[in-house]
Amino acid sequence: MKEIIYLHTNTEYSFLQSTIRLERLFKLAKEQNLKYLTLTDVENFHALQFFW
């Protein structure tokens, strides 16, 4: 089976585009054994504090 890499994932920090919280997203990614996951939140820097 080919590996899936999601290249466009918005979280709760992309207002009006998604409601998933980072903790839930990471839990789901781990449950599905995803090696890679990109975050493509737009028009804000609110999540920057978690990764900087």
PDB file of N, CA, C and O in Angstrom:
ATOM      1  N   MET A   1       0.841  -1.173   0.000  1.00  0.00           N
ATOM      2  CA  MET A   1       0.000   0.000   0.000  1.00  0.00           C
ATOM      3  C   MET A   1       0.890   1.242   0.000  1.00  0.00           C
ATOM      4  O   MET A   1       1.921   1.276   0.672  1.00  0.00           O
ATOM      5  N   LYS A   2       0.489   2.247  -0.749  1.00  0.00           N
ATOM      6  CA  LYS A   2       1.238   3.498  -0.787  1.00  0.00           C
ATOM      7  C   LYS A   2       0.964   4.317   0.466  1.00  0.00           C
ATOM      8  O   LYS A   2      -0.117   4.259   1.052  1.00  0.00           O
ATOM      9  N   GLU A   3       1.970   5.074   0.852  1.00  0.00           N
ATOM     10  CA  GLU A   3       1.854   5.918   2.032  1.00  0.00           C
ATOM     11  C   GLU A   3       1.088   7.199   1.692  1.00  0.00           C
ATOM     12  O   GLU A   3       1.288   7.793   0.632  1.00  0.00           O
ATOM     13  N   ILE A   4       0.218   7.611   2.599  1.00  0.00           N
ATOM     14  CA  ILE A   4      -0.575   8.824   2.409  1.00  0.00           C
ATOM     15  C   ILE A   4       0.054   9.953   3.208  1.00  0.00           C
ATOM     16  O   ILE A   4       0.382   9.786   4.383  1.00  0.00           O
ATOM     17  N   ILE A   5       0.222  11.109   2.561  1.00  0.00           N
ATOM     18  CA  ILE A   5       0.703  12.308   3.244  1.00  0.00           C
ATOM     19  C   ILE A   5      -0.301  13.415   2.977  1.00  0.00           C
ATOM     20  O   ILE A   5      -0.500  13.817   1.831  1.00  0.00           O
ATOM     21  N   TYR A   6      -0.932  13.906   4.035  1.00  0.00           N
ATOM     22  CA  TYR A   6      -1.905  14.982   3.895  1.00  0.00           C
ATOM     23  C   TYR A   6      -1.164  16.308   3.811  1.00  0.00           C
ATOM     24  O   TYR A   6      -0.477  16.700   4.755  1.00  0.00           O
ATOM     25  N   LEU A   7      -1.300  16.994   2.689  1.00  0.00           N
ATOM     26  CA  LEU A   7      -0.555  18.229   2.462  1.00  0.00           C
ATOM     27  C   LEU A   7      -1.354  19.482   2.769  1.00  0.00           C
ATOM     28  O   LEU A   7      -0.814  20.586   2.700  1.00  0.00           O
ATOM     29  N   HIS A   8      -2.623  19.337   3.107  1.00  0.00           N
ATOM     30  CA  HIS A   8      -3.446  20.511   3.415  1.00  0.00           C
ATOM     31  C   HIS A   8      -4.337  20.174   4.603  1.00  0.00           C
ATOM     32  O   HIS A   8      -5.382  19.540   4.452  1.00  0.00           O
ATOM     33  N   THR A   9      -3.912  20.605   5.779  1.00  0.00           N
ATOM     34  CA  THR A   9      -4.664  20.322   6.995  1.00  0.00           C
ATOM     35  C   THR A   9      -4.843  21.605   7.792  1.00  0.00           C
ATOM     36  O   THR A   9      -3.866  22.202   8.245  1.00  0.00           O
ATOM     37  N   ASN A  10      -6.066  22.019   7.960  1.00  0.00           N
ATOM     38  CA  ASN A  10      -6.369  23.194   8.774  1.00  0.00           C
ATOM     39  C   ASN A  10      -6.836  22.745  10.150  1.00  0.00           C
ATOM     40  O   ASN A  10      -7.432  21.679  10.302  1.00  0.00           O
ATOM     41  N   THR A  11      -6.555  23.576  11.155  1.00  0.00           N
ATOM     42  CA  THR A  11      -6.979  23.290  12.521  1.00  0.00           C
ATOM     43  C   THR A  11      -7.911  24.398  12.994  1.00  0.00           C
ATOM     44  O   THR A  11      -8.344  25.244  12.212  1.00  0.00           O
ATOM     45  N   GLU A  12      -8.207  24.376  14.274  1.00  0.00           N
ATOM     46  CA  GLU A  12      -9.077  25.400  14.860  1.00  0.00           C
ATOM     47  C   GLU A  12      -8.520  26.806  14.686  1.00  0.00           C
ATOM     48  O   GLU A  12      -9.243  27.787  14.861  1.00  0.00           O
ATOM     49  N   TYR A  13      -7.246  26.909  14.343  1.00  0.00           N
ATOM     50  CA  TYR A  13      -6.632  28.225  14.166  1.00  0.00           C
ATOM     51  C   TYR A  13      -6.926  28.837  12.801  1.00  0.00           C
ATOM     52  O   TYR A  13      -6.605  30.003  12.573  1.00  0.00           O
ATOM     53  N   SER A  14      -7.520  28.085  11.901  1.00  0.00           N
ATOM     54  CA  SER A  14      -8.011  28.637  10.634  1.00  0.00           C
ATOM     55  C   SER A  14      -9.498  28.907  10.819  1.00  0.00           C
ATOM     56  O   SER A  14     -10.338  28.037  10.590  1.00  0.00           O
ATOM     57  N   PHE A  15      -9.794  30.097  11.226  1.00  0.00           N
ATOM     58  CA  PHE A  15     -11.166  30.461  11.561  1.00  0.00           C
ATOM     59  C   PHE A  15     -12.117  30.235  10.395  1.00  0.00           C
ATOM     60  O   PHE A  15     -11.818  30.588   9.254  1.00  0.00           O
ATOM     61  N   LEU A  16     -13.265  29.643  10.698  1.00  0.00           N
ATOM     62  CA  LEU A  16     -14.329  29.331   9.744  1.00  0.00           C
ATOM     63  C   LEU A  16     -13.935  28.281   8.710  1.00  0.00           C
ATOM     64  O   LEU A  16     -14.659  28.090   7.732  1.00  0.00           O
ATOM     65  N   GLN A  17     -12.805  27.594   8.898  1.00  0.00           N
ATOM     66  CA  GLN A  17     -12.395  26.563   7.949  1.00  0.00           C
ATOM     67  C   GLN A  17     -12.279  25.181   8.585  1.00  0.00           C
ATOM     68  O   GLN A  17     -12.382  24.164   7.899  1.00  0.00           O
ATOM     69  N   SER A  18     -12.065  25.151   9.898  1.00  0.00           N
ATOM     70  CA  SER A  18     -11.924  23.872  10.586  1.00  0.00           C
ATOM     71  C   SER A  18     -12.192  24.067  12.075  1.00  0.00           C
ATOM     72  O   SER A  18     -12.035  25.166  12.607  1.00  0.00           O
ATOM     73  N   THR A  19     -12.595  22.998  12.733  1.00  0.00           N
ATOM     74  CA  THR A  19     -12.826  23.065  14.177  1.00  0.00           C
ATOM     75  C   THR A  19     -11.973  22.068  14.952  1.00  0.00           C
ATOM     76  O   THR A  19     -12.070  21.998  16.177  1.00  0.00           O
ATOM     77  N   ILE A  20     -11.138  21.298  14.259  1.00  0.00           N
ATOM     78  CA  ILE A  20     -10.354  20.280  14.959  1.00  0.00           C
ATOM     79  C   ILE A  20      -9.229  20.928  15.768  1.00  0.00           C
ATOM     80  O   ILE A  20      -8.524  21.815  15.285  1.00  0.00           O
ATOM     81  N   ARG A  21      -9.083  20.467  16.996  1.00  0.00           N
ATOM     82  CA  ARG A  21      -8.028  20.968  17.882  1.00  0.00           C
ATOM     83  C   ARG A  21      -6.739  20.174  17.639  1.00  0.00           C
ATOM     84  O   ARG A  21      -6.775  19.016  17.223  1.00  0.00           O
ATOM     85  N   LEU A  22      -5.619  20.814  17.902  1.00  0.00           N
ATOM     86  CA  LEU A  22      -4.328  20.169  17.662  1.00  0.00           C
ATOM     87  C   LEU A  22      -4.210  18.838  18.391  1.00  0.00           C
ATOM     88  O   LEU A  22      -3.759  17.853  17.807  1.00  0.00           O
ATOM     89  N   GLU A  23      -4.602  18.795  19.639  1.00  0.00           N
ATOM     90  CA  GLU A  23      -4.488  17.562  20.419  1.00  0.00           C
ATOM     91  C   GLU A  23      -5.256  16.420  19.764  1.00  0.00           C
ATOM     92  O   GLU A  23      -4.756  15.298  19.687  1.00  0.00           O
ATOM     93  N   ARG A  24      -6.463  16.700  19.295  1.00  0.00           N
ATOM     94  CA  ARG A  24      -7.298  15.681  18.636  1.00  0.00           C
ATOM     95  C   ARG A  24      -6.677  15.257  17.306  1.00  0.00           C
ATOM     96  O   ARG A  24      -6.642  14.070  16.980  1.00  0.00           O
ATOM     97  N   LEU A  25      -6.189  16.228  16.543  1.00  0.00           N
ATOM     98  CA  LEU A  25      -5.567  15.929  15.253  1.00  0.00           C
ATOM     99  C   LEU A  25      -4.348  15.036  15.436  1.00  0.00           C
ATOM    100  O   LEU A  25      -4.183  14.058  14.707  1.00  0.00           O
ATOM    101  N   PHE A  26      -3.493  15.362  16.400  1.00  0.00           N
ATOM    102  CA  PHE A  26      -2.301  14.555  16.639  1.00  0.00           C
ATOM    103  C   PHE A  26      -2.663  13.156  17.125  1.00  0.00           C
ATOM    104  O   PHE A  26      -2.008  12.180  16.759  1.00  0.00           O
ATOM    105  N   LYS A  27      -3.693  13.057  17.940  1.00  0.00           N
ATOM    106  CA  LYS A  27      -4.146  11.744  18.416  1.00  0.00           C
ATOM    107  C   LYS A  27      -4.637  10.892  17.246  1.00  0.00           C
ATOM    108  O   LYS A  27      -4.290   9.715  17.146  1.00  0.00           O
ATOM    109  N   LEU A  28      -5.441  11.479  16.364  1.00  0.00           N
ATOM    110  CA  LEU A  28      -5.934  10.745  15.198  1.00  0.00           C
ATOM    111  C   LEU A  28      -4.794  10.329  14.273  1.00  0.00           C
ATOM    112  O   LEU A  28      -4.789   9.215  13.750  1.00  0.00           O
ATOM    113  N   ALA A  29      -3.837  11.217  14.075  1.00  0.00           N
ATOM    114  CA  ALA A  29      -2.689  10.896  13.220  1.00  0.00           C
ATOM    115  C   ALA A  29      -1.900   9.725  13.802  1.00  0.00           C
ATOM    116  O   ALA A  29      -1.464   8.837  13.069  1.00  0.00           O
ATOM    117  N   LYS A  30      -1.722   9.730  15.108  1.00  0.00           N
ATOM    118  CA  LYS A  30      -0.998   8.636  15.757  1.00  0.00           C
ATOM    119  C   LYS A  30      -1.768   7.325  15.649  1.00  0.00           C
ATOM    120  O   LYS A  30      -1.178   6.278  15.384  1.00  0.00           O
ATOM    121  N   GLU A  31      -3.081   7.379  15.851  1.00  0.00           N
ATOM    122  CA  GLU A  31      -3.911   6.174  15.749  1.00  0.00           C
ATOM    123  C   GLU A  31      -3.861   5.575  14.353  1.00  0.00           C
ATOM    124  O   GLU A  31      -3.958   4.358  14.197  1.00  0.00           O
ATOM    125  N   GLN A  32      -3.712   6.416  13.337  1.00  0.00           N
ATOM    126  CA  GLN A  32      -3.661   5.950  11.953  1.00  0.00           C
ATOM    127  C   GLN A  32      -2.227   5.711  11.476  1.00  0.00           C
ATOM    128  O   GLN A  32      -1.991   5.443  10.298  1.00  0.00           O
ATOM    129  N   ASN A  33      -1.274   5.813  12.407  1.00  0.00           N
ATOM    130  CA  ASN A  33       0.143   5.576  12.108  1.00  0.00           C
ATOM    131  C   ASN A  33       0.675   6.461  10.987  1.00  0.00           C
ATOM    132  O   ASN A  33       1.476   6.020  10.163  1.00  0.00           O
ATOM    133  N   LEU A  34       0.226   7.706  10.962  1.00  0.00           N
ATOM    134  CA  LEU A  34       0.740   8.640   9.969  1.00  0.00           C
ATOM    135  C   LEU A  34       2.145   9.080  10.367  1.00  0.00           C
ATOM    136  O   LEU A  34       2.381   9.451  11.517  1.00  0.00           O
ATOM    137  N   LYS A  35       3.073   9.038   9.420  1.00  0.00           N
ATOM    138  CA  LYS A  35       4.435   9.491   9.691  1.00  0.00           C
ATOM    139  C   LYS A  35       4.564  10.995   9.497  1.00  0.00           C
ATOM    140  O   LYS A  35       5.387  11.646  10.141  1.00  0.00           O
ATOM    141  N   TYR A  36       3.747  11.540   8.606  1.00  0.00           N
ATOM    142  CA  TYR A  36       3.848  12.947   8.259  1.00  0.00           C
ATOM    143  C   TYR A  36       2.478  13.608   8.298  1.00  0.00           C
ATOM    144  O   TYR A  36       1.461  12.980   8.004  1.00  0.00           O
ATOM    145  N   LEU A  37       2.469  14.878   8.663  1.00  0.00           N
ATOM    146  CA  LEU A  37       1.238  15.650   8.682  1.00  0.00           C
ATOM    147  C   LEU A  37       1.617  17.118   8.553  1.00  0.00           C
ATOM    148  O   LEU A  37       2.441  17.616   9.322  1.00  0.00           O
ATOM    149  N   THR A  38       1.037  17.800   7.611  1.00  0.00           N
ATOM    150  CA  THR A  38       1.323  19.225   7.465  1.00  0.00           C
ATOM    151  C   THR A  38       0.174  20.040   8.032  1.00  0.00           C
ATOM    152  O   THR A  38      -0.989  19.648   7.935  1.00  0.00           O
ATOM    153  N   LEU A  39       0.508  21.164   8.620  1.00  0.00           N
ATOM    154  CA  LEU A  39      -0.496  22.108   9.101  1.00  0.00           C
ATOM    155  C   LEU A  39      -0.450  23.328   8.200  1.00  0.00           C
ATOM    156  O   LEU A  39       0.604  23.934   8.006  1.00  0.00           O
ATOM    157  N   THR A  40      -1.595  23.678   7.655  1.00  0.00           N
ATOM    158  CA  THR A  40      -1.646  24.791   6.709  1.00  0.00           C
ATOM    159  C   THR A  40      -2.669  25.824   7.147  1.00  0.00           C
ATOM    160  O   THR A  40      -3.479  26.288   6.344  1.00  0.00           O
ATOM    161  N   ASP A  41      -2.631  26.178   8.411  1.00  0.00           N
ATOM    162  CA  ASP A  41      -3.535  27.210   8.913  1.00  0.00           C
ATOM    163  C   ASP A  41      -3.230  28.530   8.214  1.00  0.00           C
ATOM    164  O   ASP A  41      -2.083  28.817   7.873  1.00  0.00           O
ATOM    165  N   VAL A  42      -4.264  29.318   8.009  1.00  0.00           N
ATOM    166  CA  VAL A  42      -4.102  30.556   7.242  1.00  0.00           C
ATOM    167  C   VAL A  42      -4.541  31.783   8.033  1.00  0.00           C
ATOM    168  O   VAL A  42      -5.355  31.705   8.954  1.00  0.00           O
ATOM    169  N   GLU A  43      -3.975  32.904   7.641  1.00  0.00           N
ATOM    170  CA  GLU A  43      -4.370  34.232   8.114  1.00  0.00           C
ATOM    171  C   GLU A  43      -4.258  34.422   9.621  1.00  0.00           C
ATOM    172  O   GLU A  43      -5.069  35.132  10.215  1.00  0.00           O
ATOM    173  N   ASN A  44      -3.268  33.798  10.243  1.00  0.00           N
ATOM    174  CA  ASN A  44      -3.053  34.039  11.675  1.00  0.00           C
ATOM    175  C   ASN A  44      -1.693  33.531  12.102  1.00  0.00           C
ATOM    176  O   ASN A  44      -1.030  32.789  11.377  1.00  0.00           O
ATOM    177  N   PHE A  45      -1.293  33.939  13.283  1.00  0.00           N
ATOM    178  CA  PHE A  45      -0.077  33.428  13.902  1.00  0.00           C
ATOM    179  C   PHE A  45      -0.373  32.891  15.300  1.00  0.00           C
ATOM    180  O   PHE A  45       0.539  32.763  16.117  1.00  0.00           O
ATOM    181  N   HIS A  46      -1.616  32.580  15.579  1.00  0.00           N
ATOM    182  CA  HIS A  46      -2.017  32.121  16.909  1.00  0.00           C
ATOM    183  C   HIS A  46      -1.367  30.795  17.305  1.00  0.00           C
ATOM    184  O   HIS A  46      -1.071  30.586  18.481  1.00  0.00           O
ATOM    185  N   ALA A  47      -1.144  29.913  16.360  1.00  0.00           N
ATOM    186  CA  ALA A  47      -0.565  28.610  16.682  1.00  0.00           C
ATOM    187  C   ALA A  47       0.955  28.648  16.726  1.00  0.00           C
ATOM    188  O   ALA A  47       1.586  27.683  17.158  1.00  0.00           O
ATOM    189  N   LEU A  48       1.539  29.727  16.295  1.00  0.00           N
ATOM    190  CA  LEU A  48       2.991  29.830  16.244  1.00  0.00           C
ATOM    191  C   LEU A  48       3.636  29.577  17.597  1.00  0.00           C
ATOM    192  O   LEU A  48       4.725  29.007  17.664  1.00  0.00           O
ATOM    193  N   GLN A  49       2.991  29.986  18.660  1.00  0.00           N
ATOM    194  CA  GLN A  49       3.545  29.814  20.002  1.00  0.00           C
ATOM    195  C   GLN A  49       3.809  28.354  20.350  1.00  0.00           C
ATOM    196  O   GLN A  49       4.675  28.073  21.179  1.00  0.00           O
ATOM    197  N   PHE A  50       3.088  27.420  19.740  1.00  0.00           N
ATOM    198  CA  PHE A  50       3.262  26.005  20.041  1.00  0.00           C
ATOM    199  C   PHE A  50       4.478  25.401  19.351  1.00  0.00           C
ATOM    200  O   PHE A  50       5.005  24.387  19.806  1.00  0.00           O
ATOM    201  N   PHE A  51       4.921  26.000  18.277  1.00  0.00           N
ATOM    202  CA  PHE A  51       5.977  25.407  17.468  1.00  0.00           C
ATOM    203  C   PHE A  51       7.245  26.234  17.427  1.00  0.00           C
ATOM    204  O   PHE A  51       8.245  25.774  16.876  1.00  0.00           O
ATOM    205  N   TRP A  52       7.249  27.419  17.980  1.00  0.00           N
ATOM    206  CA  TRP A  52       8.400  28.306  17.907  1.00  0.00           C
ATOM    207  C   TRP A  52       9.359  28.047  19.012  1.00  0.00           C
ATOM    208  O   TRP A  52      10.392  28.711  19.100  1.00  0.00           O
TER     209      TRP A  52
END
